[in-house]
């Protein structure tokens, strides 16, 4: 026997979208992979409510939504630290929470980080397109019409039973305190780029520009990179690529970026650091460090080990049951 | 041919940087060969004009090992082997209402509107890549007589189905979007085939356009309204 949980959006916040782990393998059709920008935070939120890790979640950007839960349900909040009140009571972060029917959840403005993830227990009754429920913010209204939260958007999840509450151990929680230096490896045009441009990229500190979104961030140099780069014949780009425009402006691409581009692809953020890019917000300062393939491999092992331990702790709490 | 490392998750197979059907044929030959070889860890293959970008899981394979596996492949570059490429014939209504820039384009090229339509419908164009928007085909090469530059300031809203020109390329907007291409007409067909959940045009396909009247455009729209497209009607 399953029951239906109804959720209603009273106020969408700055930008709240439905995101899962994205749609990989369609870039040859011009479809960006998309999905939660901090994928691990989305998976951990789902684990806390006992969902499949690739189930959709809400991706909340800086200013959170107001939601009403019309039925009893279980939720969990991960990612950027954002104050939230459930009928006036402060909500605990990184743990399974019970919401009784009629509860109104009001979220404030993120304190640390940029994107928070709200999981709701159950299978989400949301239309999929090309294998994913993720909103594509570049062309959002066309193929994923319900993935963009608006006032009065309503959707449901299908729940079988309640899950035993669990928590993410304190020492595994990110605090997004700002000492994140994304690690880079050379991109395809690294060796044909002007050496002064490469030197600046690796030595300067950049500010994430105002007009940044899920497609990409503008990296504003404190000392402008006077040396531009020559354009290339359009070729594919990946999330995490740093391009240099012909006027010398670096751009850091994210999950919703278009799939091809004509700017030099100077560098690529390693896979272990992609999630962290989603937690940078306009005005943040960021510097980069270049690593070799061995270091990238070790970083990725640590990334998976952290997740393995978090999911292990959650599963242990859920299986040791009746708390 | 070169292999270029692309961080810890990508590798580019790159050829001579030219917009050229023969070079694109090499790209597509590598695309098919790698897809059929089903090498563990590869999750994405993105063909473009002169490059094939491979996305892979670094948990499953590392760059050096992947290059070794690719070097061992036998790539069939026989020009007769074109895979499952489709020849399309696409109806377009070329007029001022559907082609906001048609009159302006004709003026820039110092040709009559009829000549512009004749030049655009005369050629058979190769789909080099899809990019910019989901399902947006970059097709070429246009004759030099149709070479116009993009709008300096992109239009805020170009309707779905709009057919545009940009230098020696022609393209179709799969959905309404801001964009800078010079719009000369519009096709009544939807580029996304709901029945098979896929876009019509794939890299390596070829496309020819033919001119329809505003009445025929409306007939197509009425016929397609809510009903699935019969793909074969568009086969050349």
HADDOCK unambig.tbl for C-alpha pairs under 7 A between the chains (distance, minus, plus):
assign (segid A and resid 25 and name CA) (segid B and resid 43 and name CA) 5.69 0.50 0.50
assign (segid A and resid 25 and name CA) (segid B and resid 44 and name CA) 4.63 0.50 0.50
assign (segid A and resid 27 and name CA) (segid B and resid 44 and name CA) 6.98 0.50 0.50
assign (segid A and resid 27 and name CA) (segid B and resid 46 and name CA) 6.09 0.50 0.50
assign (segid A and resid 28 and name CA) (segid B and resid 45 and name CA) 6.45 0.50 0.50
assign (segid A and resid 28 and name CA) (segid B and resid 46 and name CA) 4.47 0.50 0.50
assign (segid A and resid 28 and name CA) (segid B and resid 47 and name CA) 6.37 0.50 0.50
assign (segid A and resid 28 and name CA) (segid B and resid 130 and name CA) 6.34 0.50 0.50
assign (segid A and resid 29 and name CA) (segid B and resid 130 and name CA) 5.28 0.50 0.50
assign (segid A and resid 29 and name CA) (segid B and resid 131 and name CA) 6.99 0.50 0.50
assign (segid A and resid 29 and name CA) (segid B and resid 134 and name CA) 6.15 0.50 0.50
assign (segid A and resid 29 and name CA) (segid B and resid 135 and name CA) 5.36 0.50 0.50
assign (segid A and resid 29 and name CA) (segid B and resid 202 and name CA) 6.94 0.50 0.50
assign (segid A and resid 30 and name CA) (segid B and resid 130 and name CA) 4.92 0.50 0.50
assign (segid A and resid 30 and name CA) (segid B and resid 131 and name CA) 4.22 0.50 0.50
assign (segid A and resid 30 and name CA) (segid B and resid 132 and name CA) 6.69 0.50 0.50
assign (segid A and resid 30 and name CA) (segid B and resid 133 and name CA) 5.95 0.50 0.50
assign (segid A and resid 30 and name CA) (segid B and resid 134 and name CA) 4.30 0.50 0.50
assign (segid A and resid 30 and name CA) (segid B and resid 135 and name CA) 5.50 0.50 0.50
assign (segid A and resid 30 and name CA) (segid B and resid 136 and name CA) 6.83 0.50 0.50
assign (segid A and resid 31 and name CA) (segid B and resid 134 and name CA) 4.57 0.50 0.50
assign (segid A and resid 185 and name CA) (segid B and resid 7 and name CA) 4.72 0.50 0.50
assign (segid A and resid 185 and name CA) (segid B and resid 8 and name CA) 7.00 0.50 0.50
assign (segid A and resid 186 and name CA) (segid B and resid 6 and name CA) 6.47 0.50 0.50
assign (segid A and resid 186 and name CA) (segid B and resid 7 and name CA) 5.65 0.50 0.50
assign (segid A and resid 187 and name CA) (segid B and resid 5 and name CA) 6.53 0.50 0.50
assign (segid A and resid 187 and name CA) (segid B and resid 6 and name CA) 4.53 0.50 0.50
assign (segid A and resid 187 and name CA) (segid B and resid 7 and name CA) 5.66 0.50 0.50
assign (segid A and resid 188 and name CA) (segid B and resid 4 and name CA) 5.30 0.50 0.50
assign (segid A and resid 188 and name CA) (segid B and resid 5 and name CA) 5.82 0.50 0.50
assign (segid A and resid 188 and name CA) (segid B and resid 6 and name CA) 5.29 0.50 0.50
assign (segid A and resid 233 and name CA) (segid B and resid 17 and name CA) 6.45 0.50 0.50
assign (segid A and resid 234 and name CA) (segid B and resid 48 and name CA) 6.99 0.50 0.50
assign (segid A and resid 235 and name CA) (segid B and resid 48 and name CA) 5.44 0.50 0.50
assign (segid A and resid 235 and name CA) (segid B and resid 51 and name CA) 6.38 0.50 0.50
assign (segid A and resid 236 and name CA) (segid B and resid 46 and name CA) 6.31 0.50 0.50
assign (segid A and resid 236 and name CA) (segid B and resid 48 and name CA) 6.81 0.50 0.50
assign (segid A and resid 236 and name CA) (segid B and resid 53 and name CA) 6.08 0.50 0.50
assign (segid A and resid 258 and name CA) (segid B and resid 131 and name CA) 6.58 0.50 0.50
assign (segid A and resid 258 and name CA) (segid B and resid 132 and name CA) 5.39 0.50 0.50
assign (segid A and resid 258 and name CA) (segid B and resid 133 and name CA) 6.68 0.50 0.50
assign (segid A and resid 259 and name CA) (segid B and resid 131 and name CA) 5.67 0.50 0.50
assign (segid A and resid 259 and name CA) (segid B and resid 132 and name CA) 6.79 0.50 0.50
assign (segid A and resid 260 and name CA) (segid B and resid 131 and name CA) 5.53 0.50 0.50
assign (segid A and resid 260 and name CA) (segid B and resid 132 and name CA) 6.68 0.50 0.50
assign (segid A and resid 267 and name CA) (segid B and resid 7 and name CA) 6.98 0.50 0.50
assign (segid A and resid 268 and name CA) (segid B and resid 6 and name CA) 6.68 0.50 0.50
assign (segid A and resid 268 and name CA) (segid B and resid 7 and name CA) 4.93 0.50 0.50
assign (segid A and resid 269 and name CA) (segid B and resid 7 and name CA) 6.89 0.50 0.50
assign (segid A and resid 270 and name CA) (segid B and resid 7 and name CA) 6.29 0.50 0.50
assign (segid A and resid 270 and name CA) (segid B and resid 8 and name CA) 5.89 0.50 0.50
assign (segid A and resid 271 and name CA) (segid B and resid 8 and name CA) 6.89 0.50 0.50
assign (segid A and resid 271 and name CA) (segid B and resid 9 and name CA) 6.91 0.50 0.50
assign (segid A and resid 293 and name CA) (segid B and resid 8 and name CA) 6.55 0.50 0.50
assign (segid A and resid 296 and name CA) (segid B and resid 8 and name CA) 6.92 0.50 0.50
